[in-house]
Amino acid sequence: MNCLIVDDNKIARTTMKQLASQVKDIVLVGECANAMDAYNLLQVQQVDLILLDIEMDGMTGLELAKNLGKKRPIIVFTTSKKEYAAEAFELNVADYIVKPVTPSRFMQTIEKVRDILQSNIEEFKLNDEEFIFIRDSNIVRRLKLDEILFAEAMGDYVKLHTLQKYYAIHATLKSVEERLPVLKFIRVHRSFIVAINKIDTIQDGAIVINSKPVPVADAYRAALNKRMNIL
């Protein structure tokens, strides 16, 4: 995996380089002392993983992550401060390491990054045969689209609910929405996407699917009513 180290502290960059050099499948493609240099490098260099400090002069690591868009590399924050963790994980990053970084903690993170890469980063692909592939623990599983009742955002994960169980995948709800067919699924809330043909009733501002209520936000109500073709 191509790796970029971004930290304004030279000693911290050296430490991360030493750790990365001990992992055979990591290729260090660059190091940057500030976020703007990293941003410019990412426009021309293929990077799979960024080891990113947060507190830097000028653009912070958090701001860089926000500006990279949906096709960004996997991000692991490396910082001496714990208080940014909540904001960091809202950006759907892979991990958050508090310095000093130990070899065992570093390898734990790399294993997590490998799992994400092996599952094709965004967790699943739609194909022409009406099913998707998802990573269920360490198994890549085929899931028929018709089995999905609704998708629910839960922090860094999205739950795909079926009649029997749910599957938790590491993804954003936006990435899920982009890969589900628009003729079959509709966003009804910032945290929910539903299968249109699984809707039983709509009542009291909520959709009921298999006896489970799913909230409908006002911003999505008009589009839902139009798609439902309600008489």
C-alpha positions in Angstrom: 0.0 0.0 0.0 1.3 3.5 -0.9 1.6 5.5 2.3 2.0 9.3 3.0 3.2 10.7 6.3 2.0 14.2 7.2 3.3 15.8 10.4 4.9 19.1 11.2 7.2 17.5 13.7 10.3 16.0 12.1 10.9 13.6 15.0 7.3 12.3 14.7 7.8 11.8 10.9 11.0 9.9 11.5 9.3 7.6 14.0 6.4 6.9 11.7 8.9 6.2 8.8 10.8 3.7 11.0 7.6 1.9 11.9 6.4 1.9 8.3 9.7 0.6 7.0 9.3 -2.6 9.1 6.1 -3.5 7.2 6.8 -5.2 3.9 3.7 -4.1 2.0 4.0 -0.4 2.9 5.6 1.8 0.3 6.4 5.2 1.6 5.7 7.6 -1.3 6.3 10.9 0.6 6.3 12.9 3.8 5.0 16.4 4.3 5.5 18.9 7.0 2.1 20.6 6.5 -1.3 19.8 5.2 -1.2 22.1 2.2 1.9 20.3 0.8 0.1 17.0 1.4 -3.0 18.2 -0.4 -1.0 19.2 -3.5 0.9 15.9 -3.5 -2.3 14.0 -3.4 -3.5 15.6 -6.6 -0.7 13.9 -8.5 0.3 10.9 -6.4 -1.7 7.7 -5.9 -1.9 7.2 -2.1 -3.7 4.4 -0.3 -3.0 5.4 3.3 -2.3 8.8 5.1 -0.8 8.8 8.5 -2.0 12.3 9.4 -1.2 14.6 12.3 -4.0 16.9 13.4 -2.5 20.0 15.0 -0.4 21.8 12.3 0.1 25.4 11.4 -2.1 26.6 8.7 -4.5 23.9 7.6 -5.1 21.2 10.3 -5.3 17.5 9.7 -9.0 17.6 10.3 -9.4 20.3 7.6 -7.3 18.4 5.1 -9.5 15.3 5.7 -12.7 17.4 5.1 -11.2 18.8 1.8 -10.2 15.6 0.2 -13.6 14.5 -0.9 -15.1 11.0 -1.1 -12.3 9.5 -3.2 -9.7 10.2 -0.5 -7.2 7.6 0.7 -7.7 5.8 4.0 -6.9 8.2 6.8 -5.3 7.3 10.2 -4.9 10.2 12.5 -1.7 10.3 14.6 -1.9 12.9 17.3 -0.7 13.7 20.9 -4.3 14.9 21.8 -7.2 12.7 22.7 -9.9 15.4 22.5 -10.2 15.4 18.7 -11.3 11.7 18.6 -15.0 12.4 18.3 -14.7 14.9 15.5 -12.1 12.7 13.8 -14.4 9.6 13.7 -17.2 11.7 12.3 -15.0 12.0 9.2 -15.1 8.2 8.9 -11.4 7.7 9.4 -9.9 4.2 9.8 -8.2 4.8 13.1 -7.0 7.4 15.7 -3.6 6.8 17.3 -2.5 8.8 20.3 1.3 9.4 20.3 3.7 8.1 21.2 2.9 5.3 18.8 4.1 1.8 19.8 5.0 -0.9 17.3 2.1 -3.1 18.5 -0.4 -0.3 18.2 0.9 0.6 14.8 0.5 -3.0 13.5 -3.0 -3.1 14.9 -3.9 -0.1 12.8 -2.2 -1.6 9.7 -4.2 -4.8 10.0 -7.4 -2.7 10.1 -6.2 -0.8 7.0 -5.5 -4.1 5.2 -9.0 -5.3 5.9 -10.5 -2.2 4.4 -8.3 -2.4 1.3 -9.1 -6.1 0.8 -12.8 -5.3 1.0 -12.3 -2.8 -1.8 -12.4 0.2 0.6 -16.0 1.2 0.2 -17.1 -2.3 1.2 -19.2 -3.5 -1.7 -19.8 -3.2 -5.5 -23.1 -3.4 -7.3 -23.2 -5.7 -10.3 -25.7 -6.5 -13.0 -27.2 -9.6 -11.3 -29.0 -7.7 -8.5 -26.7 -8.5 -5.6 -23.9 -6.8 -3.8 -20.8 -8.1 -2.0 -20.2 -7.1 1.6 -17.6 -7.9 4.1 -19.1 -9.7 7.1 -16.4 -10.1 9.7 -13.6 -11.8 7.7 -15.9 -13.2 5.1 -16.9 -11.5 1.8 -20.6 -12.4 1.4 -23.0 -12.0 -1.5 -26.2 -10.3 -0.5 -29.2 -10.1 -2.7 -30.6 -6.6 -3.1 -34.1 -7.9 -2.6 -33.1 -9.1 0.9 -32.3 -5.6 2.1 -35.1 -3.9 4.0 -33.3 -0.6 4.9 -29.8 0.8 5.6 -29.1 2.6 8.8 -26.0 4.8 9.5 -24.4 4.1 12.9 -21.2 6.1 13.4 -18.4 4.7 11.2 -20.6 1.9 10.0 -23.8 1.2 8.1 -26.2 -1.5 9.1 -27.9 -3.4 6.2 -31.1 -4.8 7.7 -32.7 -8.0 6.4 -35.5 -10.1 7.7 -33.1 -12.4 9.6 -30.3 -10.1 10.8 -28.3 -7.1 9.9 -24.8 -6.7 8.5 -22.5 -3.9 9.7 -20.1 -2.6 7.1 -17.5 0.1 7.4 -18.8 2.7 5.1 -20.7 6.0 4.9 -24.4 6.1 4.2 -23.6 8.4 1.2 -21.4 5.7 -0.3 -24.1 3.2 0.2 -26.7 5.4 -1.4 -24.5 5.9 -4.5 -24.3 2.2 -5.1 -27.8 1.1 -4.5 -30.2 1.4 -7.5 -32.3 4.5 -7.3 -35.3 2.7 -8.7 -35.4 0.4 -5.7 -34.1 2.5 -2.8 -34.7 6.0 -1.5 -33.1 8.2 1.2 -35.7 9.2 3.8 -33.5 10.6 6.5 -29.9 11.6 7.0 -29.4 8.2 8.7 -31.7 5.9 6.7 -32.3 4.5 3.2 -35.2 2.2 2.6 -36.2 -0.3 0.0 -39.4 1.1 -1.6 -41.0 -2.3 -2.2 -40.5 -3.3 1.5 -42.6 -0.4 2.9 -45.7 -1.6 4.7 -47.2 1.6 6.0 -46.4 5.3 6.5 -47.8 6.7 9.7 -47.0 9.4 12.3 -44.1 10.7 10.3 -42.4 7.2 10.0 -42.2 4.4 7.6 -42.9 0.9 8.9 -41.0 -2.0 7.5 -41.4 -5.5 8.9 -42.9 -3.9 12.1 -39.8 -1.6 12.5 -40.4 2.2 12.4 -38.0 4.2 10.2 -38.1 8.0 10.6 -38.8 10.3 7.7 -37.2 13.7 7.8 -39.2 16.7 6.4 -36.5 17.4 3.8 -37.1 14.0 2.2 -40.9 13.8 2.6 -41.9 15.4 -0.7 -39.6 13.1 -2.7 -40.9 10.1 -0.9 -44.5 10.9 -1.5 -43.8 11.5 -5.2 -42.0 8.1 -5.5 -44.8 6.3 -3.7 -47.3 7.7 -6.0 -49.8 8.0 -3.2 -53.4 8.4 -4.1 
